[in-house]
Amino acid sequence: MARKFPSSASEPTPGSLADVQSEADPYSVARTIVLRRLNAMARTRKDLYDDLIEREIPEEAANAVLDRFTELGLINDAQYAEMFVASRQRSRGTAKPVLRQELRRKGVPDDEIIAALEDITSEDEYERARVLVEKKLPSLTRYDLATQQRRVMNLLMRRGYSGAVASSVVREVIADLPIEESM
């Protein structure tokens, strides 16, 4: 008979403390769940709180454990926001509005979101948009110029760039293309 293993580090292992939580101390169960989730990757306090409540940990135990982990520096929403912003900008070229929205959805407080985004200048965003367009255009050479422009504009808009920045970057990059490529 095949043994079923959890699909992620956040799921309880059969027979683990989190699996038999009705018989265990809720504080111990909450600590186990939080440690397991943090071991897999950094998380926001809200994400961890929601997970504990979903697993029927009493609010009092959930808050006490999360307060202690925050005190110890194991949960740090400001640090999480900084890492999240750096990662999303590097890997996806995401602009400030989308980053702000994603961090709010993850429960990061507004003051920490502002601090994480304050180092991003308009020049940085413009340059990231330009890199995205230059990276995308080679895959669009089979299309006419209007289709290429529309597709890269849509890409930039989905990533959160303003229409003004997107159109300016697209015009600039298209103008820099050799004549045979831009036709």
Contacts in CASP RR format, 6 or more apart in sequence:
PFRMAT RR
TARGET T0000
AUTHOR 0000-0000-0000
METHOD contacts of the structure
MODEL  1
MARKFPSSASEPTPGSLADVQSEADPYSVARTIVLRRLNAMARTRKDLYD
DLIEREIPEEAANAVLDRFTELGLINDAQYAEMFVASRQRSRGTAKPVLR
QELRRKGVPDDEIIAALEDITSEDEYERARVLVEKKLPSLTRYDLATQQR
RVMNLLMRRGYSGAVASSVVREVIADLPIEESM
4 14 0 8 1.000
5 13 0 8 1.000
6 12 0 8 1.000
6 13 0 8 1.000
8 40 0 8 1.000
9 36 0 8 1.000
9 37 0 8 1.000
9 39 0 8 1.000
9 40 0 8 1.000
10 33 0 8 1.000
10 36 0 8 1.000
10 37 0 8 1.000
10 40 0 8 1.000
10 51 0 8 1.000
12 18 0 8 1.000
12 19 0 8 1.000
12 33 0 8 1.000
13 19 0 8 1.000
16 32 0 8 1.000
17 24 0 8 1.000
17 28 0 8 1.000
17 29 0 8 1.000
17 32 0 8 1.000
18 29 0 8 1.000
18 32 0 8 1.000
18 33 0 8 1.000
18 36 0 8 1.000
18 55 0 8 1.000
21 29 0 8 1.000
21 55 0 8 1.000
21 56 0 8 1.000
21 57 0 8 1.000
26 57 0 8 1.000
26 58 0 8 1.000
26 61 0 8 1.000
27 61 0 8 1.000
27 64 0 8 1.000
27 65 0 8 1.000
29 55 0 8 1.000
29 57 0 8 1.000
29 61 0 8 1.000
30 52 0 8 1.000
30 57 0 8 1.000
30 61 0 8 1.000
30 62 0 8 1.000
30 64 0 8 1.000
30 65 0 8 1.000
31 65 0 8 1.000
33 51 0 8 1.000
33 52 0 8 1.000
33 55 0 8 1.000
33 57 0 8 1.000
34 48 0 8 1.000
34 52 0 8 1.000
34 65 0 8 1.000
34 66 0 8 1.000
34 69 0 8 1.000
34 75 0 8 1.000
37 43 0 8 1.000
37 47 0 8 1.000
37 48 0 8 1.000
37 51 0 8 1.000
38 48 0 8 1.000
38 69 0 8 1.000
38 74 0 8 1.000
38 75 0 8 1.000
42 79 0 8 1.000
42 80 0 8 1.000
42 83 0 8 1.000
43 75 0 8 1.000
43 80 0 8 1.000
44 75 0 8 1.000
44 77 0 8 1.000
44 80 0 8 1.000
44 106 0 8 1.000
44 107 0 8 1.000
44 108 0 8 1.000
45 66 0 8 1.000
45 70 0 8 1.000
45 75 0 8 1.000
45 77 0 8 1.000
45 107 0 8 1.000
46 106 0 8 1.000
46 107 0 8 1.000
46 108 0 8 1.000
47 106 0 8 1.000
47 107 0 8 1.000
48 66 0 8 1.000
48 69 0 8 1.000
48 75 0 8 1.000
49 62 0 8 1.000
49 63 0 8 1.000
49 66 0 8 1.000
52 61 0 8 1.000
52 62 0 8 1.000
52 65 0 8 1.000
52 66 0 8 1.000
53 59 0 8 1.000
53 62 0 8 1.000
66 75 0 8 1.000
69 75 0 8 1.000
70 76 0 8 1.000
77 107 0 8 1.000
77 108 0 8 1.000
77 109 0 8 1.000
77 112 0 8 1.000
78 112 0 8 1.000
78 115 0 8 1.000
78 116 0 8 1.000
80 106 0 8 1.000
80 108 0 8 1.000
81 103 0 8 1.000
81 108 0 8 1.000
81 112 0 8 1.000
81 113 0 8 1.000
81 115 0 8 1.000
81 116 0 8 1.000
82 115 0 8 1.000
82 116 0 8 1.000
84 99 0 8 1.000
84 102 0 8 1.000
84 103 0 8 1.000
84 106 0 8 1.000
84 116 0 8 1.000
85 99 0 8 1.000
85 103 0 8 1.000
85 116 0 8 1.000
85 117 0 8 1.000
85 120 0 8 1.000
88 94 0 8 1.000
88 99 0 8 1.000
88 102 0 8 1.000
89 99 0 8 1.000
89 120 0 8 1.000
89 128 0 8 1.000
92 159 0 8 1.000
93 128 0 8 1.000
93 129 0 8 1.000
93 131 0 8 1.000
93 132 0 8 1.000
93 159 0 8 1.000
94 102 0 8 1.000
94 159 0 8 1.000
94 160 0 8 1.000
95 125 0 8 1.000
95 128 0 8 1.000
95 129 0 8 1.000
95 159 0 8 1.000
95 160 0 8 1.000
95 161 0 8 1.000
95 162 0 8 1.000
95 165 0 8 1.000
96 117 0 8 1.000
96 120 0 8 1.000
96 125 0 8 1.000
96 160 0 8 1.000
97 160 0 8 1.000
98 159 0 8 1.000
98 160 0 8 1.000
99 116 0 8 1.000
99 117 0 8 1.000
100 113 0 8 1.000
100 117 0 8 1.000
103 112 0 8 1.000
103 113 0 8 1.000
103 116 0 8 1.000
104 110 0 8 1.000
104 113 0 8 1.000
108 116 0 8 1.000
122 165 0 8 1.000
125 161 0 8 1.000
125 165 0 8 1.000
126 165 0 8 1.000
126 168 0 8 1.000
126 169 0 8 1.000
129 156 0 8 1.000
129 159 0 8 1.000
129 161 0 8 1.000
129 165 0 8 1.000
129 166 0 8 1.000
129 169 0 8 1.000
130 169 0 8 1.000
130 172 0 8 1.000
130 173 0 8 1.000
132 152 0 8 1.000
132 155 0 8 1.000
132 156 0 8 1.000
132 159 0 8 1.000
133 152 0 8 1.000
133 155 0 8 1.000
133 156 0 8 1.000
133 169 0 8 1.000
133 170 0 8 1.000
133 173 0 8 1.000
134 173 0 8 1.000
136 151 0 8 1.000
136 152 0 8 1.000
136 155 0 8 1.000
137 148 0 8 1.000
137 152 0 8 1.000
137 173 0 8 1.000
137 177 0 8 1.000
140 147 0 8 1.000
140 148 0 8 1.000
140 151 0 8 1.000
140 152 0 8 1.000
141 148 0 8 1.000
141 181 0 8 1.000
143 151 0 8 1.000
145 174 0 8 1.000
145 182 0 8 1.000
145 183 0 8 1.000
148 174 0 8 1.000
149 170 0 8 1.000
149 174 0 8 1.000
152 170 0 8 1.000
152 173 0 8 1.000
153 163 0 8 1.000
153 166 0 8 1.000
153 167 0 8 1.000
153 170 0 8 1.000
156 163 0 8 1.000
156 165 0 8 1.000
156 166 0 8 1.000
156 169 0 8 1.000
156 170 0 8 1.000
157 163 0 8 1.000
157 166 0 8 1.000
161 169 0 8 1.000
174 182 0 8 1.000
175 182 0 8 1.000
END
